[in-house]
C-alpha cells in the first residue's frame, strides 16, 4: 500500500509542476482546470500500475477507483500544506 501511496503522491507532484503551477500563476486555475488536473493524475497512476497490481489492490481495498481518488485528494491537500508559505509573525 505504501508503494501505491508513494506513486499517487509523485503523480500529484508531477501534475502540480507540469500543469497546475503555471495555470495558478496566470490566474487561470478554475474548476474545469482542477478537474483536468485530477484526471491527469488519476490516469498517470493507473498507467503506472500493472494489471496484476490493480487486481491485487482491488482485493485489498475493494473499490480501487474510489481509493485512488481519495488518496489523490489527500495527497493534494498534503502538498498544499507543505507548499504553503509561512507569513511573518507565524
KEGUMAR-129745 format. One record per residue: residue number from 1; residue in one letter; x, y, z of N, C-alpha, C, O, CB in turn. Coordinates in pm, 1 decimal, decimal comma, padded with zeros to 6 digits. Each point is the difference from the previous one (the first is absolute). Glycine has a CB too. Example, Ala and Ser with C-alpha at 12.3 -4.5 7.8 and 13.67 -1.06 7.14 Angstrom:
BEGIN
> 1;A;01319,0;-00569,0;00780,0;-00089,0;00119,0;00000,0;00090,0;00120,0;00000,0;00103,6;-00001,9;00066,5;-00292,8;-00115,4;00058,1
> 2;S;00154,2;00222,3;-00196,6;00082,0;00119,0;00006,0;-00077,0;00109,0;00073,0;00050,9;00110,8;00016,9;00067,5;-00173,6;-00231,4
This chain:
BEGIN
> 1;X;00082,6;-00119,5;00000,0;-00082,6;00119,5;00000,0;00087,2;00126,2;00000,0;-00035,7;00101,0;-00060,6;-00145,6;-00227,5;00182,1
> 2;X;00295,7;00119,3;-00052,9;00088,4;00116,3;-00000,8;00047,2;00032,6;-00140,4;00015,4;00116,9;-00035,2;00057,1;-00173,1;00266,3
> 3;X;-00049,3;-00047,2;-00311,9;00044,9;00023,6;-00136,7;-00108,4;00074,9;-00079,1;00030,8;00090,5;-00077,5;00112,9;-00299,4;00087,2
> 4;X;-00269,3;00170,8;00010,2;-00109,7;00068,8;-00068,4;-00008,2;00145,0;00047,3;-00014,2;00091,1;-00081,5;-00112,2;-00308,8;00059,2
> 5;X;00135,2;00239,0;00151,2;-00008,4;00136,5;00053,4;00116,9;00085,2;-00048,9;-00018,1;00117,8;-00031,1;-00101,3;-00205,5;00234,0
> 6;X;00237,9;00029,9;-00209,9;00116,0;00072,3;-00053,5;-00019,3;00033,5;-00147,0;00034,1;00109,7;-00044,2;00113,1;-00225,6;00209,4
> 7;X;-00202,0;00021,4;-00240,8;-00027,4;00023,1;-00142,3;-00099,1;00114,2;-00017,0;00019,5;00088,1;-00083,6;00025,2;-00330,4;00033,8
> 8;X;-00150,0;00240,4;00128,8;-00101,7;00105,4;-00007,3;00061,2;00135,1;00035,6;-00024,0;00099,0;-00069,1;-00155,6;-00265,8;00127,7
> 9;X;00257,5;00171,5;00047,3;00063,2;00125,7;00041,3;00090,9;00053,7;-00109,9;-00002,5;00119,5;-00029,4;-00008,2;-00193,0;00268,9
> 10;X;00090,6;-00013,3;-00300,2;00089,5;00043,4;-00107,1;-00078,0;00049,1;-00121,1;00040,8;00096,5;-00064,6;00130,2;-00259,4;00145,0
> 11;X;-00282,2;00098,1;-00111,9;-00082,5;00044,6;-00113,0;-00065,1;00134,8;00029,4;-00010,5;00084,0;-00089,3;-00032,5;-00323,4;00027,7
> 12;X;-00000,4;00260,9;00184,6;-00057,3;00129,7;00040,0;00105,1;00109,5;-00015,5;-00028,1;00106,6;-00054,9;-00129,0;-00221,1;00217,6
> 13;X;00277,4;00088,1;-00114,4;00107,9;00098,7;-00010,2;00032,8;00028,6;-00145,8;00020,6;00115,5;-00037,5;00072,3;-00193,3;00257,3
> 14;X;-00087,8;-00026,1;-00302,0;00030,6;00018,5;-00142,4;-00106,8;00083,6;-00068,7;00032,5;00089,5;-00078,1;00087,5;-00308,7;00076,5
> 15;X;-00246,7;00191,6;00029,4;-00108,6;00079,0;-00059,1;00009,4;00144,9;00045,2;-00020,5;00092,1;-00079,0;-00126,3;-00295,8;00071,8
> 16;X;00177,7;00222,7;00133,2;00013,0;00135,5;00053,0;00111,1;00075,4;-00072,4;-00018,2;00115,5;-00038,7;-00065,1;-00194,5;00262,3
> 17;X;00197,2;00014,7;-00241,7;00114,2;00065,6;-00062,4;-00019,9;00024,1;-00149,4;00044,4;00102,0;-00052,8;00099,5;-00208,6;00224,0
> 18;X;-00209,5;00014,3;-00238,8;-00011,2;00011,2;-00146,2;-00128,2;00066,7;-00048,5;-00008,5;00038,9;-00116,5;00146,0;-00241,3;00104,2
> 19;X;-00236,8;00216,2;00098,8;-00129,3;00051,5;-00045,0;-00055,6;00108,0;00093,4;-00029,7;00111,2;-00043,4;-00014,4;-00333,4;-00061,3
> 20;X;00030,8;00189,1;00230,3;-00071,3;00085,2;00094,1;00070,1;00132,1;00028,9;-00063,0;00105,7;-00004,1;-00027,4;-00311,3;00102,7
> 21;X;00219,8;00200,6;-00069,5;00072,7;00121,3;00039,9;-00009,6;00110,5;-00104,5;-00024,2;00115,6;00034,8;00179,7;-00259,0;00095,3
> 22;X;-00136,9;00109,9;-00256,6;-00004,0;00101,6;-00105,5;-00138,3;00063,2;-00009,7;-00012,5;00121,3;-00017,4;00190,1;-00245,8;-00108,0
> 23;X;-00280,8;00042,3;00136,5;-00136,2;00053,8;-00007,1;-00031,2;00088,9;00119,8;-00065,2;00103,5;-00013,9;-00005,5;-00306,2;-00114,0
> 24;X;00117,3;00161,9;00245,2;-00022,6;00083,4;00118,9;00069,8;00134,1;-00013,1;-00056,6;00103,2;00036,1;00035,4;-00309,0;00103,0
> 25;X;00143,5;00205,3;-00190,2;00073,6;00125,1;-00018,4;-00070,6;00091,7;-00098,0;00005,3;00122,2;00013,5;00206,8;-00242,0;00036,4
> 26;X;-00278,5;00060,5;-00149,3;-00072,4;00077,8;-00099,7;-00140,9;00036,6;00047,6;-00073,2;00069,8;-00070,1;00206,4;-00183,9;-00108,3
> 27;X;-00170,4;00067,3;00296,3;-00133,4;00027,1;00052,1;-00108,2;-00073,0;-00076,1;-00113,8;00046,4;-00006,9;00194,5;00173,4;00080,0
> 28;X;-00045,7;-00334,6;-00130,7;-00092,9;-00073,1;-00085,5;-00025,8;-00141,2;00049,9;-00020,7;-00090,8;-00080,5;00099,3;00227,0;-00110,4
> 29;X;-00077,7;-00156,5;00322,4;-00020,0;-00133,7;00055,2;-00136,3;-00007,9;00066,3;-00013,0;00012,3;00121,7;00260,8;-00039,9;-00087,2
> 30;X;-00349,6;00006,7;-00118,2;-00137,5;-00008,6;00048,2;-00044,7;-00144,2;00016,8;00082,0;-00091,7;00002,5;-00130,9;00308,1;-00114,5
> 31;X;-00080,9;-00235,4;00123,4;-00056,9;-00133,7;00022,7;00032,2;-00097,1;-00113,1;00035,1;-00115,2;00025,8;-00218,2;00222,1;00104,1
> 32;X;00171,8;-00062,6;-00253,3;00028,6;-00088,7;-00113,0;00146,3;-00043,8;-00000,2;00030,9;-00115,4;-00029,8;-00211,3;00228,8;-00102,2
> 33;X;00268,6;-00021,8;00164,9;00142,8;-00032,2;00005,0;00030,4;-00094,0;00117,2;00087,1;-00086,4;-00009,9;-00033,5;00309,5;-00095,3
> 34;X;-00126,0;-00205,5;00215,9;00016,3;-00090,5;00113,4;-00041,8;-00141,4;-00037,5;00067,2;-00097,1;00034,6;-00106,7;00287,6;00123,2
> 35;X;-00072,1;-00201,0;-00228,9;-00046,6;-00131,3;-00046,1;00100,8;-00062,4;-00095,6;00028,0;-00119,7;00007,7;-00266,3;00194,2;00019,3
> 36;X;00292,5;00006,6;-00116,6;00099,3;-00050,2;-00094,9;00125,7;-00047,0;00072,8;00057,7;-00102,7;-00035,8;-00147,6;00258,4;-00139,8
> 37;X;00132,4;-00081,6;00277,1;00118,5;-00038,2;00077,8;-00025,2;-00132,8;00071,2;00087,0;-00087,0;00003,2;-00025,2;00330,4;00028,5
> 38;X;-00180,1;-00258,0;00024,7;-00034,2;-00125,5;00065,6;00003,9;-00115,3;-00099,5;00059,6;-00104,1;00027,9;-00201,9;00228,7;00136,8
> 39;X;00080,0;-00107,2;-00279,2;-00003,6;-00105,5;-00101,8;00140,3;-00035,0;-00048,9;00030,8;-00117,3;-00020,8;-00258,2;00195,6;-00048,7
> 40;X;00312,0;00021,9;00051,0;00138,3;-00025,3;-00041,7;00072,8;-00084,3;00104,3;00071,6;-00094,2;-00033,9;-00069,2;00311,5;-00093,3
> 41;X;-00021,1;-00183,3;00251,6;00065,6;-00072,0;00108,7;-00053,6;-00142,6;00010,1;00077,0;-00095,2;00012,7;-00043,2;00311,7;00110,3
> 42;X;-00163,7;-00230,2;-00128,4;-00064,7;-00131,2;00008,8;00047,9;-00091,2;-00113,0;00034,0;-00116,1;00022,5;-00235,5;00222,3;00085,5
> 43;X;00203,7;-00052,6;-00227,4;00043,9;-00077,5;-00116,4;00147,3;-00040,0;00014,3;00036,9;-00112,5;-00033,5;-00205,4;00233,5;-00110,9
> 44;X;00251,2;-00030,9;00192,9;00142,4;-00029,6;00018,5;00019,0;-00113,1;00101,0;00084,2;-00087,5;-00020,3;-00027,4;00326,7;-00034,4
> 45;X;-00133,7;-00238,1;00162,8;00009,3;-00106,1;00100,5;-00035,9;-00134,5;-00063,1;00072,2;-00098,1;00017,4;-00129,4;00262,5;00166,3
> 46;X;-00053,4;-00168,8;-00256,3;-00042,8;-00126,3;-00060,9;00098,8;-00049,0;-00105,3;00018,3;-00120,8;-00015,7;-00255,0;00186,0;00058,3
> 47;X;00300,5;00026,3;-00114,7;00098,0;-00040,3;-00100,3;00122,8;-00064,2;00063,9;00063,4;-00086,7;-00060,2;-00144,5;00271,0;-00087,3
> 48;X;00114,2;-00142,4;00267,8;00116,1;-00055,0;00070,1;-00030,3;-00138,9;00056,8;00087,0;-00087,1;00000,6;-00012,8;00320,8;00055,4
> 49;X;-00196,5;-00254,3;-00008,8;-00036,1;-00127,2;00062,4;-00023,9;-00107,9;-00105,3;-00076,1;00020,0;-00094,8;-00024,9;00104,9;00287,4
> 50;X;00165,9;-00237,9;-00175,2;-00025,4;-00113,5;-00088,8;-00139,4;-00054,5;00028,7;-00059,0;00030,5;00103,6;00306,5;-00087,4;-00114,2
> 51;X;-00299,5;-00023,2;-00081,0;-00131,3;-00060,9;00022,6;00003,9;-00090,3;00123,0;-00096,0;-00006,2;00076,8;00047,1;00016,2;-00323,9
> 52;X;00160,3;-00079,6;00264,5;00016,2;-00087,1;00117,3;-00007,2;00081,7;00128,8;-00064,4;-00041,0;00096,6;00205,8;-00117,4;-00232,6
> 53;X;-00075,2;00273,8;00137,1;-00003,1;00087,3;00117,8;-00141,4;00051,5;00023,8;-00046,1;00004,2;00114,1;00285,4;00062,6;-00154,8
> 54;X;-00308,2;-00027,7;-00066,1;-00137,2;00048,8;00014,0;-00091,2;-00109,2;00056,5;-00084,5;00027,1;00085,4;00122,2;00131,2;-00277,7
> 55;X;-00020,1;-00282,1;00144,2;-00081,8;-00111,1;00050,2;00026,9;-00024,8;00148,0;-00093,1;-00018,7;00078,4;00093,8;-00084,5;-00307,3
> 56;X;00127,1;00103,0;00266,9;00037,5;-00021,4;00139,9;-00058,3;00110,9;00088,0;-00059,0;-00027,2;00104,6;00271,6;-00089,1;-00177,6
> 57;X;-00195,6;00241,0;00029,8;-00047,3;00113,3;00079,7;-00152,4;00002,0;00011,0;-00054,1;00040,2;00103,0;00255,6;00088,9;-00174,7
> 58;X;-00270,3;-00171,9;-00032,9;-00146,4;-00008,1;00005,1;-00042,8;-00100,1;00106,5;-00096,3;00023,0;00073,1;00081,2;00037,0;-00317,7
> 59;X;00087,5;-00171,1;00252,7;-00028,2;-00099,2;00103,9;00026,5;00059,3;00138,4;-00075,2;-00025,5;00094,1;00134,3;-00160,9;-00253,8
> 60;X;00046,4;00264,3;00171,7;00039,1;00055,8;00129,3;-00090,3;00113,5;00047,2;-00032,7;00007,6;00118,4;00264,2;-00072,0;-00172,9
> 61;X;-00272,6;00153,8;-00038,0;-00073,6;00120,0;00041,7;-00145,3;00003,4;-00044,2;-00075,9;00086,4;00043,7;00289,7;00030,8;-00051,9
> 62;X;-00252,6;-00208,1;-00076,1;-00136,2;00002,3;-00052,4;-00004,6;00080,2;-00128,7;00057,2;-00041,4;-00100,9;-00150,2;00019,9;00333,1
> 63;X;00026,8;00133,8;-00230,0;-00012,3;00083,9;-00119,6;00127,5;00081,5;-00019,3;00019,7;00103,1;00064,3;-00270,5;-00090,7;-00034,3
> 64;X;00336,1;-00059,8;-00118,7;00129,5;00065,0;-00022,3;-00017,0;00141,9;-00053,0;00075,9;00089,4;00037,3;00025,5;-00313,2;-00081,9
> 65;X;-00200,0;00245,2;-00041,7;-00021,0;00133,6;-00056,1;-00031,3;00102,3;00109,0;00054,0;00110,7;-00000,6;-00136,0;-00216,0;-00211,0
> 66;X;-00003,7;00068,5;00303,2;-00035,0;00090,2;00111,1;00121,6;00021,3;00088,5;00026,7;00112,5;00042,3;-00266,6;-00190,7;-00047,3
> 67;X;00313,8;-00027,8;00033,5;00117,4;00010,6;00085,4;00103,4;00094,5;-00061,5;00054,6;00086,5;00068,5;-00096,4;-00319,6;00016,5
> 68;X;00068,1;00215,9;-00213,8;00097,4;00087,0;-00067,3;-00047,6;00144,4;00002,7;00079,0;00090,6;00026,8;-00008,4;-00280,7;-00175,3
> 69;X;-00198,1;00212,6;00121,2;-00054,5;00136,5;00001,0;00016,3;00062,9;00137,7;00038,6;00116,4;00010,5;-00203,7;-00179,7;-00189,2
> 70;X;00136,1;-00011,7;00283,8;00014,4;00052,8;00136,2;00146,4;00030,4;00031,3;00030,8;00101,2;00062,9;-00233,7;-00231,7;00008,7
> 71;X;00291,7;00043,6;-00115,1;00142,4;00020,8;00027,1;00055,0;00118,9;-00079,2;00088,2;00071,0;00048,2;-00063,7;-00316,7;-00002,7
> 72;X;-00075,4;00267,2;-00165,3;00041,6;00118,3;-00077,2;-00040,8;00126,3;00075,0;00080,0;00092,4;00014,8;-00102,1;-00220,0;-00232,9
> 73;X;-00101,7;00131,5;00265,0;-00047,0;00117,5;00074,0;00083,5;00021,9;00126,0;00034,1;00113,6;00032,7;-00266,2;-00151,1;-00121,7
> 74;X;00264,9;-00070,0;00159,2;00082,7;00012,3;00120,6;00139,6;00050,0;-00034,6;00055,4;00084,1;00070,8;-00186,0;-00268,8;00037,0
> 75;X;00187,5;00133,3;-00216,3;00134,4;00042,3;-00040,5;00000,9;00146,0;-00043,2;00095,1;00072,6;00029,1;-00044,0;-00307,2;-00099,8
> 76;X;-00155,3;00278,1;00001,9;-00010,6;00140,5;-00040,1;-00006,4;00088,0;00124,6;00067,8;00102,5;00007,6;-00186,7;-00167,4;-00222,0
> 77;X;00038,5;00025,3;00310,8;-00012,2;00076,3;00124,0;00133,7;00006,9;00073,5;00040,4;00106,9;00045,7;-00281,1;-00175,8;-00028,6
> 78;X;00308,6;-00043,8;-00005,8;00131,4;-00002,6;00065,6;00101,3;00085,2;-00074,9;00080,5;00070,3;00061,1;-00130,4;-00299,0;00024,7
> 79;X;00045,5;00222,2;-00218,1;00092,8;00077,1;-00083,3;-00023,2;00149,9;00020,2;00095,5;00077,5;00005,9;-00088,8;-00264,9;-00175,8
> 80;X;-00132,1;00227,6;00180,4;-00032,0;00141,3;00023,3;00055,0;00046,6;00134,0;00053,7;00110,3;00010,6;-00260,6;-00134,4;-00149,9
> 81;X;00193,6;-00059,5;00241,3;00048,3;00035,2;00133,3;00151,6;00015,4;-00000,4;00053,9;00091,4;00062,4;-00248,1;-00213,0;00040,6
> 82;X;00263,0;00031,5;-00173,9;00145,8;00004,3;-00005,1;00051,0;00120,9;-00076,8;00106,4;00053,2;00031,6;-00103,9;-00300,8;-00017,7
> 83;X;-00077,5;00291,7;-00114,7;00043,4;00109,7;-00084,9;-00047,3;00136,1;00048,7;00041,8;00102,8;-00053,3;-00042,6;-00261,2;-00134,6
> 84;X;-00085,5;00160,3;00288,1;-00056,3;00125,7;00049,4;00110,6;00086,2;00059,3;00071,7;-00043,7;00090,0;-00292,7;-00069,1;-00044,0
> 85;X;00235,0;00235,6;-00096,4;00103,8;00088,3;00054,4;-00032,6;00042,6;00143,3;-00116,4;00018,0;00035,9;00165,4;00063,6;-00268,4
> 86;X;00052,2;-00066,4;00310,5;-00017,3;00045,3;00138,6;-00006,0;00152,1;00000,2;00086,0;00066,7;-00057,6;00036,3;-00270,5;00149,8
> 87;X;-00224,6;00258,0;-00027,0;-00017,2;00144,7;00009,0;00081,4;00051,8;00117,6;00025,7;-00071,6;00096,8;-00257,3;00057,9;-00199,1
> 88;X;00271,2;00139,2;00091,4;00074,7;00062,5;00109,8;-00082,9;-00004,1;00127,2;-00121,1;00021,8;-00001,7;00242,4;00128,4;-00160,2
> 89;X;-00054,0;-00178,3;00270,8;-00068,2;-00004,8;00127,7;-00054,6;-00136,7;00035,8;-00051,6;-00017,9;00110,3;-00003,8;00252,1;-00145,8
> 90;X;00065,4;-00332,7;-00055,5;-00051,3;-00134,0;00030,5;00109,8;-00086,9;00053,6;-00023,4;-00116,6;00031,6;-00148,5;00138,8;-00208,4
